[in-house]
Amino acid sequence: MSRTVVVVGGGYGGTLVAKALDSEADVTLIDPREAFVNAAASLRALTQPAWAPNAFFSYETLLDRGRVIRDRAVSVDPQGVMLASGERVGADYLVLATGSGYPYPAKPNPASTSVAEQLDDLHQTHKELAGAGRVLILGAGPVGLELAGEIKEVWPDKSVVVVDRAGQLLPGFLPEVRDDLHRQLAELGIDVRLGTGLAALPAVEAGRAGRFAVTTDQGDEIVAEIWFRAFGVRVNTGYLADGRLTPLTEQATVPVTERLNVEGYERVYAIGDIIAHPDPKMASYAMTQAEVVVQNIRAQLTGEQPGAVHTASPERRILLPLGTQAGVGQLPTAGGASAATPETVYQRKGADLFTARFAARFGRG
């Protein structure tokens, strides 16, 4: 029976699938990076260089039987993957899990694929940030706010201004969660300006120190010495643009069925940020989807019909730490969505940003 499973993308969902099926199939994981990057830890890795190595986990320790190919997919068809090196990898089952790109430092620079390069980037930016007294962050989503919290934890006297055109923090979440978030940000001295944007981006490169002044579209001037971009998710589906597998949606995402098959294929799956699905583009949702795919491929490997389905959760969930001492969250409970206490946020995420979870997955726990 055919037992070759090829996983394209070594992120949160892809590594879960590869690890779970390693003992039951011939697994190949394809990713251009040397190591898995726990993006949830990237911002603390920036502000605390000594802690930064905790964000990286070598793919060498992920699989006992399978193999990892350090290369980039450039095309996919129902029978396999063509790599940038010219190699073709055949597959009985395909799982597409290439995720999304996001501006550095929340995710690594695309050109930096080794751990040494990524650590060097973080150390250099840390030096730039350490010498800046005023920080501007563009984007008041979870990434921008977590970055602000991490900066304030290390340098409580820095001026941090967060600007976003949106009129509300965490839209779609409980009012009490948003209210608590505003309170905690104010207590930390983080200046959040909503409903406004910049007339033009700073002339200084993002992540580089240099004094500049910008004007909001409401006419307010902001003077800062370094800035970071915390907006702009970009799904990584360029390797599917040739249409050899499936037409992409207008949003460049992959259409999938309730079993997370790529539409039209029983043995090709897709998960995470790249799929056309109402789930938020967050790691926890990608891992939930990965578990569904694991169940379905396991059934197929034993000659059974796959029966696991994935439906969008009616309740939003989030853990948003502001350093280790503060943060807000919303979690599902039997009675519906409920606000999480700062203590719960700390215990579940803020303390180690999931380092222990991935240490276990990669055999370091």
C-alpha positions as CSV (number, residue, x, y, z in Angstrom):
1,M,0.0,0.0,0.0
2,S,1.2,3.5,-0.8
3,R,2.7,5.1,2.3
4,T,4.7,8.2,1.2
5,V,3.6,11.4,2.8
6,V,5.2,14.7,1.8
7,V,4.6,17.7,3.9
8,V,5.5,21.1,2.3
9,G,6.2,23.6,5.1
10,G,7.8,23.1,8.5
11,G,5.8,25.4,10.6
12,Y,3.3,24.8,13.4
13,G,0.9,22.6,11.4
14,G,3.4,21.0,9.1
15,T,5.7,19.7,11.8
16,L,2.8,18.4,13.8
17,V,1.6,16.3,10.8
18,A,5.1,15.1,10.0
19,K,5.8,14.1,13.6
20,A,2.5,12.4,14.1
21,L,2.8,10.2,10.9
22,D,6.5,9.5,11.2
23,S,6.1,6.0,12.7
24,E,3.3,5.0,10.2
25,A,4.4,6.3,6.8
26,D,7.5,7.3,4.8
27,V,7.4,11.0,5.7
28,T,9.4,13.8,3.9
29,L,9.2,17.3,5.2
30,I,10.3,20.1,2.9
31,D,11.3,23.6,4.2
32,P,14.0,26.0,3.2
33,R,15.0,26.8,6.7
34,E,17.5,25.1,8.9
35,A,15.2,25.0,11.9
36,F,11.6,25.5,13.0
37,V,11.0,29.0,14.2
38,N,8.5,29.5,17.1
39,A,7.2,32.8,15.8
40,A,5.4,33.3,19.1
41,A,8.8,33.8,20.7
42,S,10.3,36.0,18.1
43,L,9.5,39.3,19.8
44,R,11.0,38.3,23.1
45,A,14.0,36.9,21.1
46,L,14.4,40.5,19.9
47,T,14.3,42.2,23.2
48,Q,16.2,39.6,25.2
49,P,19.1,38.2,23.1
50,A,20.3,35.7,25.7
51,W,16.8,34.1,25.4
52,A,16.7,34.1,21.6
53,P,18.0,30.6,21.0
54,N,14.9,29.3,22.6
55,A,12.9,30.3,19.6
56,F,14.7,27.8,17.2
57,F,14.3,24.0,17.0
58,S,16.5,22.0,14.5
59,Y,14.5,19.9,12.1
60,E,17.2,17.2,12.6
61,T,15.6,16.1,15.8
62,L,12.0,16.1,14.6
63,L,11.7,12.8,12.8
64,D,13.0,9.3,13.8
65,R,12.3,7.6,10.5
66,G,11.5,10.3,8.0
67,R,13.7,12.8,6.2
68,V,13.8,16.6,6.0
69,I,14.8,18.3,2.7
70,R,16.1,21.8,3.1
71,D,14.7,23.3,-0.1
72,R,11.9,25.5,-1.4
73,A,8.9,24.1,-3.3
74,V,8.4,25.9,-6.7
75,S,5.5,23.8,-8.1
76,V,3.1,21.1,-6.9
77,D,0.9,18.7,-8.8
78,P,-1.2,15.8,-7.4
79,Q,1.7,13.4,-7.6
80,G,4.5,15.4,-6.1
81,V,6.6,18.5,-5.6
82,M,9.2,20.2,-7.7
83,L,12.0,21.9,-5.7
84,A,14.1,25.0,-6.5
85,S,17.1,22.7,-6.7
86,G,15.5,20.9,-9.6
87,E,14.8,17.8,-7.6
88,R,11.3,16.3,-7.8
89,V,9.8,14.5,-4.8
90,G,7.0,12.1,-5.5
91,A,4.2,11.6,-3.0
92,D,1.3,9.3,-2.3
93,Y,-0.1,11.9,0.1
94,L,0.6,15.6,0.1
95,V,0.1,18.1,2.9
96,L,0.5,21.8,2.0
97,A,1.4,23.8,5.1
98,T,3.5,26.7,4.0
99,G,1.8,29.3,6.1
100,S,2.3,33.0,5.7
101,G,4.9,35.7,5.7
102,Y,4.9,38.6,8.1
103,P,7.3,41.6,8.5
104,Y,10.4,41.0,10.6
105,P,10.9,40.7,13.5
106,A,7.6,38.9,14.1
107,K,8.9,36.4,11.5
108,P,12.5,36.0,10.2
109,N,13.8,37.9,7.2
110,P,13.1,35.6,4.1
111,A,16.7,35.7,3.1
112,S,17.9,34.4,6.5
113,T,17.4,30.7,6.4
114,S,20.0,29.5,8.9
115,V,19.7,29.8,12.7
116,A,23.0,31.8,12.7
117,E,21.7,34.3,10.2
118,Q,18.4,34.7,12.1
119,L,20.1,35.2,15.4
120,D,22.5,37.7,13.9
121,D,19.5,39.7,12.6
122,L,17.9,39.7,16.0
123,H,21.1,40.7,17.8
124,Q,21.7,43.6,15.3
125,T,18.2,44.9,15.6
126,H,18.4,44.6,19.4
127,K,21.4,46.9,19.4
128,E,19.5,49.4,17.3
129,L,16.5,49.2,19.6
130,A,18.5,49.4,22.8
131,G,19.9,52.8,21.8
132,A,16.5,54.3,20.8
133,G,14.5,56.2,23.4
134,R,11.3,56.6,21.3
135,V,9.7,53.7,19.5
136,L,6.9,53.8,16.9
137,I,5.0,50.6,16.0
138,L,2.7,50.6,13.0
139,G,-0.1,48.1,13.7
140,A,-2.2,47.6,16.8
141,G,-3.0,43.9,16.2
142,P,-1.7,41.2,18.5
143,V,1.8,41.3,17.1
144,G,2.2,45.1,17.5
145,L,0.8,45.0,21.0
146,E,2.9,42.0,22.1
147,L,6.0,43.8,20.7
148,A,5.1,46.9,22.7
149,G,4.7,44.8,25.8
150,E,8.1,43.1,25.4
151,I,9.8,46.4,24.8
152,K,8.3,47.9,27.9
153,E,9.3,44.9,30.0
154,V,13.0,45.3,29.2
155,W,13.0,49.1,28.9
156,P,10.1,50.5,30.9
157,D,11.3,54.1,30.4
158,K,11.2,54.0,26.6
159,S,8.4,55.9,24.9
160,V,6.3,53.5,22.8
161,V,3.6,54.7,20.4
162,V,1.3,52.3,18.6
163,V,-0.6,53.6,15.6
164,D,-3.4,51.8,13.7
165,R,-6.1,53.0,11.3
166,A,-8.6,50.6,12.9
167,G,-11.0,52.1,15.4
168,Q,-10.9,49.3,17.8
169,L,-8.5,46.9,19.5
170,L,-9.2,43.2,19.1
171,P,-12.5,43.5,17.1
172,G,-14.8,40.5,17.5
173,F,-13.6,39.8,21.0
174,L,-15.5,40.3,24.3
175,P,-15.8,43.9,25.4
176,E,-14.3,43.1,28.8
177,V,-11.2,41.7,27.1
178,R,-10.8,44.9,25.1
179,D,-11.4,47.1,28.1
180,D,-8.8,45.2,30.1
181,L,-6.4,45.5,27.3
182,H,-6.8,49.2,27.1
183,R,-6.3,49.4,30.9
184,Q,-3.1,47.4,30.9
185,L,-1.6,49.2,28.0
186,A,-2.2,52.5,29.8
187,E,-0.6,51.2,33.0
188,L,2.4,50.2,31.0
189,G,2.6,53.7,29.5
190,I,2.0,52.5,25.9
191,D,0.4,55.2,23.8
192,V,-2.1,53.6,21.5
193,R,-3.6,55.8,18.8
194,L,-6.5,54.3,16.9
195,G,-8.5,55.5,13.9
196,T,-5.5,57.2,12.4
197,G,-2.6,56.4,10.0
198,L,0.5,58.1,8.7
199,A,0.6,60.4,5.8
200,A,3.8,58.6,4.7
201,L,6.0,55.9,6.2
202,P,9.2,57.0,8.0
203,A,12.2,57.8,5.8
204,V,14.3,55.5,8.1
205,E,14.3,51.8,7.3
206,A,12.2,49.7,9.7
207,G,14.2,48.3,12.6
208,R,17.1,50.8,12.1
209,A,17.8,53.5,14.6
210,G,17.6,57.1,13.3
211,R,15.6,60.1,14.5
212,F,12.6,61.0,12.4
213,A,9.3,62.8,12.5
214,V,6.0,61.6,10.9
215,T,2.6,63.2,10.7
216,T,-0.7,61.3,11.1
217,D,-3.6,61.9,8.8
218,Q,-5.2,63.8,11.7
219,G,-2.3,66.2,11.7
220,D,-0.4,65.0,14.8
221,E,3.4,64.8,14.7
222,I,5.2,61.8,16.1
223,V,8.9,61.9,16.8
224,A,10.7,58.6,17.2
225,E,14.1,57.0,16.8
226,I,13.1,53.5,15.5
227,W,10.0,52.0,14.1
228,F,8.6,48.5,13.3
229,R,6.0,47.3,10.9
230,A,3.4,45.1,12.6
231,F,0.9,44.6,9.7
232,G,0.8,42.9,6.4
233,V,0.2,39.1,6.4
234,R,1.1,37.5,3.1
235,V,0.1,33.9,2.4
236,N,2.9,31.7,1.0
237,T,1.2,30.2,-2.1
238,G,3.4,31.5,-4.9
239,Y,4.5,27.9,-5.7
240,L,0.9,27.1,-6.6
241,A,0.4,30.1,-9.0
242,D,1.1,27.9,-12.0
243,G,-2.3,26.2,-11.5
244,R,-0.9,22.7,-11.9
245,L,-2.6,21.6,-8.7
246,T,-5.6,24.0,-8.2
247,P,-6.8,27.5,-9.0
248,L,-6.2,29.8,-6.1
249,T,-8.9,32.1,-4.8
250,E,-8.9,35.9,-5.3
251,Q,-7.1,36.1,-1.9
252,A,-4.4,33.6,-3.2
253,T,-5.6,31.0,-0.8
254,V,-6.3,27.3,-1.4
255,P,-9.9,26.0,-1.6
256,V,-10.4,23.0,0.7
257,T,-13.2,20.6,1.7
258,E,-14.5,20.0,5.2
259,R,-11.9,17.2,5.5
260,L,-9.3,19.7,4.5
261,N,-8.6,18.1,1.2
262,V,-7.6,20.4,-1.6
263,E,-10.8,20.5,-3.7
264,G,-10.8,17.7,-6.2
265,Y,-8.1,15.5,-4.5
266,E,-8.6,12.8,-1.9
267,R,-4.9,12.5,-1.1
268,V,-3.9,16.2,-1.1
269,Y,-4.5,18.3,2.0
270,A,-3.9,21.9,3.0
271,I,-3.8,23.5,6.4
272,G,-3.0,26.8,8.1
273,D,-2.9,30.3,6.8
274,I,-2.9,29.3,3.1
275,I,-6.4,27.8,3.1
276,A,-9.7,29.5,2.2
277,H,-11.3,29.1,5.6
278,P,-12.9,31.4,8.1
279,D,-10.5,30.3,10.9
280,P,-8.2,33.1,12.0
281,K,-4.6,32.9,10.7
282,M,-3.1,31.9,14.0
283,A,-0.9,29.0,15.0
284,S,-3.4,27.3,17.3
285,Y,-5.9,27.0,14.5
286,A,-3.3,25.5,12.1
287,M,-2.4,22.9,14.7
288,T,-6.1,22.0,15.2
289,Q,-6.4,21.6,11.4
290,A,-3.3,19.5,11.4
291,E,-4.8,17.0,13.8
292,V,-7.8,16.5,11.5
293,V,-5.4,15.8,8.6
294,V,-3.5,13.3,10.6
295,Q,-6.7,11.4,11.4
296,N,-7.7,11.3,7.8
297,I,-4.4,10.2,6.4
298,R,-4.1,7.5,9.2
299,A,-7.5,6.2,8.1
300,Q,-6.4,6.1,4.4
301,L,-3.1,4.4,5.3
302,T,-5.1,1.5,6.8
303,G,-7.6,1.3,3.9
304,E,-10.4,3.1,5.7
305,Q,-12.5,6.0,4.6
306,P,-11.3,9.3,6.1
307,G,-14.0,10.8,8.3
308,A,-12.6,13.6,10.3
309,V,-14.0,17.0,9.4
310,H,-13.0,20.5,10.5
311,T,-15.5,23.3,11.0
312,A,-14.8,26.9,12.0
313,S,-15.0,27.5,15.7
314,P,-17.9,29.8,16.6
315,E,-15.9,31.4,19.4
316,R,-12.7,33.4,19.0
317,R,-9.7,32.6,21.2
318,I,-6.5,34.4,21.9
319,L,-3.7,34.7,24.4
320,L,-2.0,38.1,24.2
321,P,0.8,38.5,26.7
322,L,2.3,42.0,27.3
323,G,5.7,40.7,28.5
324,T,5.6,38.2,31.4
325,Q,3.7,40.4,33.9
326,A,0.6,41.4,32.0
327,G,-1.7,40.3,29.2
328,V,-5.3,39.5,28.1
329,G,-7.0,36.5,26.7
330,Q,-10.2,34.9,25.6
331,L,-10.8,31.2,25.8
332,P,-13.7,28.9,25.0
333,T,-15.6,27.4,28.0
334,A,-18.6,25.2,28.5
335,G,-20.7,28.4,28.9
336,G,-19.2,30.2,25.9
337,A,-16.3,32.5,25.4
338,S,-14.7,33.8,28.6
339,A,-12.0,36.4,29.4
340,A,-8.8,34.9,30.7
341,T,-7.0,36.4,33.7
342,P,-3.4,37.7,33.3
343,E,-2.3,34.7,35.4
344,T,-3.8,32.3,32.9
345,V,-2.2,34.2,30.0
346,Y,1.1,33.9,31.8
347,Q,0.8,30.2,32.6
348,R,-0.4,29.2,29.1
349,K,1.8,31.5,27.0
350,G,3.5,34.4,28.6
351,A,5.9,32.5,30.8
352,D,7.8,30.7,28.0
353,L,5.9,31.4,24.8
354,F,5.3,27.7,24.2
355,T,9.0,26.8,24.4
356,A,8.3,23.7,26.4
357,R,5.6,22.5,24.0
358,F,8.0,22.6,21.1
359,A,10.9,21.2,23.0
360,A,8.8,18.1,23.5
361,R,7.9,18.0,19.8
362,F,11.5,18.2,18.8
363,G,12.9,15.8,21.3
364,R,14.4,18.4,23.6
365,G,12.1,18.0,26.5
